[in-house]
Amino acid sequence: MPTAVSLLLLGGCGGDAVPAGSAEIAGSRGGGVYANPVVPGDFPDPSVIRVGRAYWATATSSEWGAPFPLLRSTDLVNWDRVGSVFPDLPSWATGSLWAPEITEDRGRYYVVYTARKRGGPLCVAAASADAPEGPYTDHGPLTCMAVGSIDGCPIRDENGVRHLVWKEDGNSVGAPTPIWAQELSEDGTALLGAPVVLFQNDAPWEDSVVEGPYLMRHGGRFYAFYSGAGCCGRACSYALGVARATRLRGPWEKNPANPILTGDDAWRCPGHGSVVDDGGGRFFLLYHAYSALDSVYVGRQGLLDEVLFGADGWPSFRGGGPSARAASPIAPQAPWPAEIVDEFDGGALDPHWQWPVAARPDATLEPEGGGWLTLGAMPGAPGSHLGAVVGRPTLRGDYEVTTDVSAPPDVEAGLAAYGDGDNAVGISIGGGRAAVFRLANGESRMVAETSAPPRAELRMTVVRGHRFRFAIRAGGAAAWAPVGDAVDAEDLPPWDRGVRAVLFVRGPSGAAARFASFRMAQPSPRR
């Protein structure tokens, strides 16, 4: 097993930044410069630990599988997706896969996460593994308060006793949102004793919410980084605050300078993250925020900024807002690829692919003949009017996606921008035609159609996240033929998720379509 070094060794849960738009970059410390986001695309509520010389991160997956992506980095600014915490939805849960907190404690790895219990409320649950990459064993719920329990974070108190800290989801019923703490068993699978309230929303900037607590111990004090106000959507008002105490159970003091991290012209509603050390005495917060340009269409993206502890012991961020560019902690940031290409010629589906978590599709790769993805139809797929779906997060509001698809006569297959199972816009072929459709609130209407052979290339071009144009090319033609006029889908993304570019198949049981390629081109998400 690799040597584990993380903030948990300090009692924790689990280049210098500069103000956005500044032309000056603080000393690079040998690592060059990076630009935010460090994890482009939908990556809400991120959590990160350091294990030896590697960093491991995960984030909210909401209603997408596989649950909770696992990413690995050696420098905090270049990340590879290597898998997921779970291969499928835990048997006790129905969805709402939020806020996984990855931690290490005495040689074992834990992911404390939120999910909705079948027939019940939101719960904080736990899973554990012998290594950060898993495999993880699910231990089920730890707490399921009547109005919901979310955003769990394990920590040891000043006497070395394990505790779980979490939020009671009172804002869901118009009530306050206490942050609770309760003793946690040594194996991390059960709560012991009685809970106590650490603090709750009582400051004007917090509005009706405090949530997302990340706790660490530094300089003889406990620090709770937490978020306040509205997390999500166009009307979000999120920001990050901090509180401190000398004893875990309090009393807690909120920073009079809160919020310590707020939005700016480039990034809106920053918050809900975790802190990691670089092994050299510096601390960094991995958190999420919306791009002011690409907005809710891309979702809450993963940003990184250095945490600076002042002479008064309070942490802050240089400039008080997200950095546009900053000094890389360890190594330079790699250039952004202009195009993402999958020709389905490998042995397994790339881990960046996702699917509706309640409707895992039958997706198989055929490397022979240049590579094919065969996607089986799923009539009656729960929560998906598009049937079988696999998709990838979009990374900019401006992008173009193409695919090469072959569909038998009894199947409709194609390409779409997917908000959720009730909201999508796309183009499909099947039955001798190509059709552009708009799915809104579960009701589908055809926007345009033209004749089409059983195999064709389809193209979707997107501007500002909500203006769509579609085209088809078949039979070796050099030029693309437009199908219909531009379609506006401004209301496509759900309240808490970004849009995915998906491949889909609708048809009878046993039917399937084949995809020979997927290409997504977009400008760099880093300005």
C-alpha positions as CSV (number, residue, x, y, z in Angstrom):
1,M,0.0,0.0,0.0
2,P,1.3,3.5,-0.8
3,T,2.2,5.8,2.1
4,A,-0.8,8.0,2.9
5,V,-0.2,11.6,3.7
6,S,-3.3,13.9,3.8
7,L,-5.0,16.5,5.9
8,L,-6.4,13.7,8.1
9,L,-3.0,13.5,9.6
10,L,-3.7,17.0,10.8
11,G,-7.2,16.0,12.0
12,G,-8.8,17.1,8.7
13,C,-11.9,15.9,6.9
14,G,-10.7,13.8,4.8
15,G,2.2,29.2,-7.7
16,D,0.1,31.9,-5.8
17,A,-3.4,32.8,-6.8
18,V,-4.1,36.2,-8.1
19,P,-7.3,38.1,-8.7
20,A,-9.2,37.3,-11.8
21,G,-8.1,39.5,-14.7
22,S,-4.8,40.5,-13.1
23,A,-1.9,40.6,-15.4
24,E,0.5,39.8,-12.6
25,I,1.2,36.2,-11.5
26,A,2.8,35.5,-8.2
27,G,6.1,33.5,-8.1
28,S,5.7,30.2,-9.8
29,R,7.6,28.2,-7.2
30,G,9.0,26.2,-10.1
31,G,5.7,25.0,-11.4
32,G,4.8,27.6,-14.1
33,V,1.3,28.9,-14.4
34,Y,-2.2,27.3,-14.5
35,A,-5.6,28.7,-15.5
36,N,-8.9,27.8,-14.0
37,P,-10.8,25.6,-14.3
38,V,-8.5,22.7,-13.5
39,V,-11.4,20.3,-13.9
40,P,-13.5,21.6,-16.8
41,G,-17.2,20.6,-17.1
42,D,-19.7,19.6,-14.5
43,F,-17.7,18.8,-11.3
44,P,-19.7,20.0,-8.3
45,D,-18.8,19.7,-4.6
46,P,-15.3,18.4,-5.2
47,S,-13.2,16.6,-2.6
48,V,-9.5,15.9,-2.7
49,I,-6.7,14.2,-0.7
50,R,-3.0,13.6,-1.2
51,V,-1.6,10.1,-1.1
52,G,2.2,10.1,-1.3
53,R,2.9,12.2,-4.4
54,A,-0.5,11.7,-6.0
55,Y,-3.8,13.5,-5.5
56,W,-7.2,11.8,-5.7
57,A,-10.4,13.7,-6.2
58,T,-14.1,13.0,-6.6
59,A,-17.3,15.0,-6.9
60,T,-21.1,15.0,-7.1
61,S,-22.5,12.9,-9.9
62,S,-26.2,13.7,-9.2
63,E,-28.3,11.4,-11.4
64,W,-25.4,10.2,-13.5
65,G,-23.5,6.9,-13.4
66,A,-21.1,5.5,-12.7
67,P,-21.5,7.1,-9.2
68,F,-18.9,9.6,-8.1
69,P,-16.0,10.0,-10.6
70,L,-12.5,9.3,-9.4
71,L,-9.7,11.5,-10.7
72,R,-5.9,11.3,-10.2
73,S,-3.2,13.9,-10.5
74,T,0.4,14.4,-9.5
75,D,0.3,18.2,-9.6
76,L,-3.3,19.4,-8.8
77,V,-3.7,21.1,-12.2
78,N,-3.6,18.2,-14.6
79,W,-6.3,15.5,-13.9
80,D,-7.1,12.1,-15.4
81,R,-10.4,10.4,-14.8
82,V,-9.5,6.8,-13.8
83,G,-12.8,5.3,-12.6
84,S,-15.6,5.8,-10.1
85,V,-16.3,5.1,-6.5
86,F,-19.1,2.6,-7.4
87,P,-19.8,0.8,-10.6
88,D,-23.6,1.1,-10.0
89,L,-26.1,2.8,-7.8
90,P,-26.0,1.5,-4.2
91,S,-28.9,-0.9,-3.6
92,W,-30.4,1.2,-0.9
93,A,-30.4,4.5,-2.9
94,T,-32.4,6.0,-5.7
95,G,-30.3,8.9,-6.8
96,S,-29.3,12.4,-5.6
97,L,-25.6,11.3,-5.5
98,W,-24.1,14.4,-3.9
99,A,-21.0,15.7,-2.1
100,P,-18.7,12.7,-1.7
101,E,-15.9,13.4,0.8
102,I,-12.8,11.2,0.2
103,T,-10.5,10.8,3.2
104,E,-7.8,8.6,4.7
105,D,-7.8,7.4,8.3
106,R,-5.1,5.2,9.7
107,G,-4.3,3.5,6.4
108,R,-7.9,3.0,5.2
109,Y,-9.8,5.1,2.6
110,Y,-13.3,6.4,3.1
111,V,-15.9,8.1,0.9
112,V,-18.7,9.7,2.9
113,Y,-21.5,10.7,0.5
114,T,-25.1,11.7,0.2
115,A,-27.9,9.8,-1.6
116,R,-31.7,9.5,-1.3
117,K,-32.9,6.4,0.5
118,R,-35.6,4.3,-1.3
119,G,-38.9,5.5,0.1
120,G,-37.1,7.9,2.4
121,P,-35.1,11.1,2.9
122,L,-31.6,12.2,1.9
123,C,-29.0,10.3,3.9
124,V,-25.3,10.6,4.6
125,A,-23.7,7.2,3.9
126,A,-20.2,5.7,3.9
127,A,-18.0,3.4,1.9
128,S,-14.4,2.2,2.5
129,A,-11.5,0.7,0.6
130,D,-7.9,-0.4,1.1
131,A,-6.6,2.0,-1.6
132,P,-7.9,5.4,-2.9
133,E,-8.8,3.9,-6.3
134,G,-10.9,1.2,-4.6
135,P,-12.7,-1.1,-4.9
136,Y,-15.0,0.5,-2.3
137,T,-17.4,-1.5,-0.1
138,D,-20.6,0.4,0.6
139,H,-21.7,0.4,4.3
140,G,-25.0,2.2,3.7
141,P,-26.5,5.2,5.6
142,L,-25.1,6.7,8.7
143,T,-27.8,9.3,9.3
144,C,-31.2,10.0,7.7
145,M,-32.8,12.9,9.4
146,A,-36.5,13.5,8.7
147,V,-35.8,16.6,6.5
148,G,-32.6,15.1,5.1
149,S,-29.0,14.7,6.0
150,I,-26.4,15.8,3.5
151,D,-22.7,16.9,3.1
152,G,-20.9,14.5,5.5
153,C,-17.3,15.0,6.6
154,P,-15.4,12.8,9.0
155,I,-12.8,14.2,11.4
156,R,-11.1,13.3,14.7
157,D,-11.5,15.6,17.6
158,E,-8.8,17.0,19.9
159,N,-8.7,13.7,21.8
160,G,-8.5,11.6,18.6
161,V,-12.1,10.4,18.7
162,R,-13.7,10.0,15.3
163,H,-16.7,12.2,14.5
164,L,-19.0,12.8,11.6
165,V,-20.0,16.4,10.7
166,W,-23.0,17.0,8.4
167,K,-25.8,19.4,7.5
168,E,-29.4,19.0,8.4
169,D,-31.2,19.9,5.2
170,G,-33.7,22.3,6.9
171,N,-33.8,24.7,4.0
172,S,-35.8,22.1,2.0
173,V,-38.7,22.8,4.4
174,G,-38.1,26.4,5.2
175,A,-36.2,25.7,8.4
176,P,-32.7,26.6,9.6
177,T,-29.7,24.4,8.5
178,P,-27.7,23.3,11.5
179,I,-24.3,21.8,11.1
180,W,-24.2,18.7,13.4
181,A,-21.4,16.6,14.8
182,Q,-21.6,13.1,16.3
183,E,-19.2,10.5,17.4
184,L,-18.3,8.0,14.7
185,S,-17.3,4.4,15.2
186,E,-13.6,3.5,14.6
187,D,-14.5,1.5,11.5
188,G,-16.5,4.5,10.2
189,T,-19.8,2.6,9.8
190,A,-22.0,3.7,12.6
191,L,-22.8,6.8,14.7
192,L,-22.5,6.7,18.5
193,G,-23.9,8.8,21.3
194,A,-25.8,12.0,20.8
195,P,-25.3,14.7,18.2
196,V,-24.5,18.4,18.9
197,V,-25.0,21.5,16.8
198,L,-21.7,23.3,15.9
199,F,-23.3,26.3,14.2
200,Q,-26.1,27.2,11.8
201,N,-27.1,29.9,9.3
202,D,-27.4,33.2,11.2
203,A,-25.5,35.8,9.1
204,P,-27.2,37.8,6.3
205,W,-24.9,36.6,3.6
206,E,-25.7,33.0,4.4
207,D,-29.4,33.6,3.7
208,S,-31.3,30.3,4.4
209,V,-28.4,27.9,4.1
210,V,-25.0,26.9,5.5
211,E,-23.7,23.6,4.0
212,G,-20.8,21.7,2.6
213,P,-18.6,21.8,5.7
214,Y,-15.0,20.8,5.2
215,L,-13.1,20.5,8.5
216,M,-9.4,20.6,9.1
217,R,-7.0,21.2,12.0
218,H,-4.3,23.7,11.7
219,G,-2.1,25.6,14.2
220,G,-4.0,24.2,17.2
221,R,-7.5,25.1,15.9
222,F,-10.2,23.4,14.0
223,Y,-11.4,25.2,10.8
224,A,-14.7,24.6,9.1
225,F,-14.8,25.9,5.5
226,Y,-18.5,26.1,4.6
227,S,-20.8,27.5,1.9
228,G,-23.8,29.8,2.3
229,A,-26.8,31.0,0.3
230,G,-28.0,29.5,-3.0
231,C,-25.8,26.9,-4.6
232,C,-27.3,26.4,-8.0
233,G,-28.9,27.6,-11.1
234,R,-29.1,31.1,-12.8
235,A,-30.2,32.8,-9.6
236,C,-27.3,31.3,-7.5
237,S,-25.8,33.4,-4.7
238,Y,-23.2,31.0,-3.2
239,A,-20.1,32.0,-1.4
240,L,-17.6,30.5,1.0
241,G,-17.1,31.3,4.7
242,V,-15.0,29.9,7.5
243,A,-15.5,29.3,11.2
244,R,-13.0,28.1,13.9
245,A,-12.8,26.5,17.3
246,T,-10.3,25.1,19.7
247,R,-12.5,22.1,20.4
248,L,-14.4,20.2,17.8
249,R,-17.7,20.5,19.7
250,G,-17.3,24.2,20.1
251,P,-17.8,27.0,20.8
252,W,-17.4,28.0,17.1
253,E,-16.5,31.5,15.9
254,K,-17.4,32.6,12.4
255,N,-14.9,34.9,10.6
256,P,-16.1,38.5,10.8
257,A,-14.7,38.9,7.3
258,N,-17.0,36.2,5.8
259,P,-17.6,35.4,3.1
260,I,-13.9,34.9,2.2
261,L,-14.4,33.7,-1.3
262,T,-17.0,35.3,-3.6
263,G,-17.8,35.5,-7.3
264,D,-16.4,37.9,-9.8
265,D,-16.8,38.8,-13.5
266,A,-15.4,35.5,-14.7
267,W,-16.7,33.0,-12.1
268,R,-20.0,33.0,-10.3
269,C,-21.1,31.4,-7.0
270,P,-17.9,29.7,-5.8
271,G,-18.1,27.3,-2.9
272,H,-18.3,23.7,-1.6
273,G,-14.8,22.3,-1.7
274,S,-12.0,20.7,0.3
275,V,-8.5,21.7,1.3
276,V,-5.3,19.7,0.5
277,D,-1.7,20.3,1.4
278,D,1.1,20.1,-1.2
279,G,3.6,18.4,1.2
280,G,5.6,21.6,1.4
281,G,3.5,23.7,3.8
282,R,1.0,25.2,1.3
283,F,-2.7,24.6,1.2
284,F,-5.1,24.6,-1.8
285,L,-8.9,24.6,-2.0
286,L,-10.5,22.5,-4.8
287,Y,-14.0,23.9,-5.2
288,H,-16.7,24.6,-7.8
289,A,-18.0,27.7,-9.6
290,Y,-20.1,28.6,-12.7
291,S,-18.4,30.2,-15.6
292,A,-20.0,33.6,-16.1
293,L,-19.8,33.1,-19.8
294,D,-20.9,29.5,-20.2
295,S,-23.3,29.6,-17.2
296,V,-25.5,26.7,-16.2
297,Y,-25.1,24.9,-19.5
298,V,-21.7,23.6,-18.6
299,G,-22.4,23.3,-14.9
300,R,-20.3,23.9,-11.8
301,Q,-16.7,23.5,-12.8
302,G,-13.6,22.5,-10.7
303,L,-11.4,25.4,-9.6
304,L,-8.2,25.6,-7.5
305,D,-6.9,28.4,-5.4
306,E,-4.3,28.7,-2.6
307,V,-5.5,29.1,1.0
308,L,-3.4,31.7,2.9
309,F,-3.4,31.7,6.7
310,G,-2.8,35.2,8.1
311,A,-1.1,36.4,11.2
312,D,-4.5,36.4,13.0
313,G,-5.0,32.8,12.2
314,W,-7.8,33.3,9.7
315,P,-7.5,31.9,6.2
316,S,-8.1,34.0,3.1
317,F,-7.7,33.9,-0.7
318,R,-5.6,36.4,-2.6
319,G,-8.0,38.9,-4.2
320,G,-11.0,37.3,-2.4
321,G,-12.3,35.6,-5.6
322,P,-11.5,32.8,-8.0
323,S,-8.2,33.2,-9.9
324,A,-8.1,33.4,-13.7
325,R,-4.4,32.4,-13.7
326,A,-2.1,31.5,-10.8
327,A,1.2,29.9,-10.0
328,S,1.1,26.1,-10.4
329,P,1.7,24.3,-7.2
330,I,4.0,21.7,-8.7
331,A,4.1,21.4,-12.5
332,P,2.9,23.4,-15.6
333,Q,-0.6,22.9,-16.9
334,A,-0.8,20.9,-20.1
335,P,-2.4,22.5,-23.2
336,W,-6.1,22.0,-23.7
337,P,-6.9,19.5,-26.6
338,A,-8.9,21.1,-29.3
339,E,-10.9,17.9,-29.9
340,I,-12.1,14.9,-27.9
341,V,-12.2,11.8,-30.1
342,D,-13.4,8.3,-29.3
343,E,-13.4,5.7,-32.1
344,F,-14.5,2.9,-29.8
345,D,-11.5,0.7,-30.6
346,G,-10.3,0.0,-27.1
347,G,-11.1,-2.8,-24.7
348,A,-13.5,-0.9,-22.5
349,L,-15.6,2.2,-22.6
350,D,-13.6,5.3,-21.6
351,P,-14.3,6.3,-18.0
352,H,-15.4,9.8,-19.1
353,W,-18.6,8.2,-20.5
354,Q,-21.7,8.5,-18.2
355,W,-25.3,7.2,-18.2
356,P,-28.5,7.9,-16.3
357,V,-27.7,6.2,-13.0
358,A,-31.1,4.4,-12.8
359,A,-30.8,3.1,-16.4
360,R,-27.4,1.6,-17.1
361,P,-27.4,0.7,-20.8
362,D,-26.1,-2.4,-22.6
363,A,-23.0,-0.7,-24.2
364,T,-20.4,-3.0,-25.7
365,L,-17.3,-2.2,-27.8
366,E,-16.2,-4.1,-30.9
367,P,-12.6,-3.1,-31.7
368,E,-12.6,-5.0,-35.0
369,G,-13.3,-3.1,-38.2
370,G,-12.0,0.2,-36.9
371,G,-14.1,0.2,-33.7
372,W,-17.8,0.3,-32.9
373,L,-20.0,1.0,-29.9
374,T,-23.1,-1.1,-29.9
375,L,-25.8,0.4,-27.8
376,G,-28.8,-1.8,-27.0
377,A,-32.3,-0.3,-26.8
378,M,-34.0,0.0,-23.4
379,P,-37.8,0.3,-23.9
380,G,-39.3,1.7,-20.7
381,A,-35.9,2.9,-19.4
382,P,-36.6,4.5,-16.0
383,G,-36.4,8.3,-16.2
384,S,-35.3,8.5,-19.8
385,H,-37.6,9.4,-22.7
386,L,-34.6,8.8,-25.0
387,G,-34.2,5.2,-24.1
388,A,-30.6,4.0,-23.8
389,V,-28.2,6.9,-23.2
390,V,-24.4,7.3,-22.9
391,G,-22.9,10.8,-22.7
392,R,-20.0,13.0,-21.9
393,P,-20.0,16.4,-20.0
394,T,-19.9,19.5,-22.2
395,L,-16.9,21.7,-21.4
396,R,-17.9,25.0,-23.1
397,G,-21.0,26.8,-24.2
398,D,-19.7,26.7,-27.7
399,Y,-19.0,23.2,-29.1
400,E,-19.6,20.9,-32.0
401,V,-20.3,17.1,-31.8
402,T,-20.3,14.6,-34.6
403,T,-21.0,10.9,-34.7
404,D,-21.2,8.1,-37.3
405,V,-24.3,6.0,-36.6
406,S,-25.8,2.9,-38.1
407,A,-29.5,2.1,-37.2
408,P,-31.7,-0.8,-38.3
409,P,-35.2,-0.1,-39.5
410,D,-36.9,-0.7,-36.2
411,V,-34.5,1.7,-34.2
412,E,-34.2,5.4,-33.8
413,A,-30.6,6.4,-32.9
414,G,-28.7,9.6,-32.8
415,L,-27.0,12.5,-31.0
416,A,-28.5,14.9,-28.5
417,A,-27.8,17.6,-25.8
418,Y,-29.3,16.1,-22.7
419,G,-30.3,18.0,-19.6
420,D,-32.2,15.1,-18.0
421,G,-34.6,12.3,-19.0
422,D,-37.4,14.8,-19.7
423,N,-35.4,17.5,-21.5
424,A,-33.2,17.2,-24.5
425,V,-32.7,18.4,-28.1
426,G,-31.1,16.3,-30.8
427,I,-31.1,14.6,-34.2
428,S,-31.7,10.9,-35.0
429,I,-31.9,8.5,-37.9
430,G,-34.2,5.6,-38.4
431,G,-37.0,4.3,-40.6
432,G,-35.6,6.1,-43.7
433,R,-35.5,9.6,-42.2
434,A,-33.4,12.0,-40.1
435,A,-35.4,14.0,-37.5
436,V,-34.5,16.9,-35.3
437,F,-36.6,16.9,-32.1
438,R,-37.1,18.9,-28.9
439,L,-38.0,17.1,-25.7
440,A,-39.3,19.5,-23.1
441,N,-40.8,18.4,-19.8
442,G,-41.3,14.9,-21.1
443,E,-43.2,16.0,-24.3
444,S,-41.4,15.4,-27.6
445,R,-42.1,17.3,-30.8
446,M,-40.5,17.0,-34.2
447,V,-38.8,20.2,-35.4
448,A,-37.6,19.1,-38.8
449,E,-37.0,16.0,-40.9
450,T,-35.4,14.8,-44.1
451,S,-34.8,11.5,-45.8
452,A,-31.8,9.5,-44.6
453,P,-30.1,6.1,-45.2
454,P,-29.6,3.6,-42.4
455,R,-26.0,4.8,-41.8
456,A,-25.0,8.5,-41.6
457,E,-22.9,11.1,-39.9
458,L,-24.8,13.5,-37.6
459,R,-23.6,16.9,-36.4
460,M,-24.8,19.1,-33.6
461,T,-23.4,22.7,-33.4
462,V,-24.0,24.7,-30.3
463,V,-23.6,28.4,-29.5
464,R,-23.7,29.8,-25.9
465,G,-25.0,26.5,-24.6
466,H,-28.6,26.9,-25.9
467,R,-28.6,27.6,-29.7
468,F,-28.5,24.4,-31.7
469,R,-28.1,23.6,-35.4
470,F,-28.1,20.1,-36.8
471,A,-26.8,18.6,-40.0
472,I,-26.4,15.2,-41.8
473,R,-23.8,13.7,-44.1
474,A,-24.1,10.3,-45.8
475,G,-23.0,8.3,-48.8
476,G,-19.5,9.7,-48.9
477,A,-20.7,13.3,-49.4
478,A,-18.1,16.0,-48.7
479,A,-20.6,18.6,-47.6
480,W,-23.0,18.7,-44.6
481,A,-26.7,19.1,-45.3
482,P,-28.5,21.2,-42.7
483,V,-31.7,19.7,-41.1
484,G,-34.1,22.5,-40.2
485,D,-33.4,25.9,-38.6
486,A,-31.7,26.8,-35.4
487,V,-33.4,25.5,-32.2
488,D,-33.3,27.4,-28.9
489,A,-33.2,25.3,-25.7
490,E,-32.5,27.8,-23.1
491,D,-34.2,25.9,-20.4
492,L,-32.4,22.6,-21.1
493,P,-30.2,22.1,-18.0
494,P,-31.7,21.0,-14.7
495,W,-31.3,23.2,-11.6
496,D,-28.1,21.4,-10.4
497,R,-26.5,19.8,-13.4
498,G,-24.7,20.7,-16.6
499,V,-25.6,19.5,-20.1
500,R,-24.2,16.3,-21.5
501,A,-23.6,15.4,-25.2
502,V,-25.1,12.0,-25.6
503,L,-25.6,9.1,-27.9
504,F,-29.0,7.4,-27.6
505,V,-31.0,4.5,-29.0
506,R,-34.8,4.0,-28.9
507,G,-36.4,0.8,-30.1
508,P,-37.9,-2.6,-29.1
509,S,-36.2,-5.0,-26.7
510,G,-33.3,-6.8,-28.3
511,A,-32.7,-4.0,-30.9
512,A,-29.5,-2.0,-31.1
513,A,-27.6,0.6,-33.0
514,R,-23.9,1.0,-33.7
515,F,-21.7,4.1,-33.4
516,A,-18.4,4.2,-35.2
517,S,-17.1,7.5,-33.7
518,F,-17.7,10.4,-31.4
519,R,-16.0,13.7,-31.8
520,M,-16.5,16.8,-29.6
521,A,-14.6,20.0,-30.6
522,Q,-14.6,23.1,-28.4
523,P,-12.4,26.1,-27.6
524,S,-10.4,25.9,-24.4
525,P,-12.5,26.4,-21.3
526,R,-9.5,28.3,-19.8
527,R,-9.6,32.0,-20.8
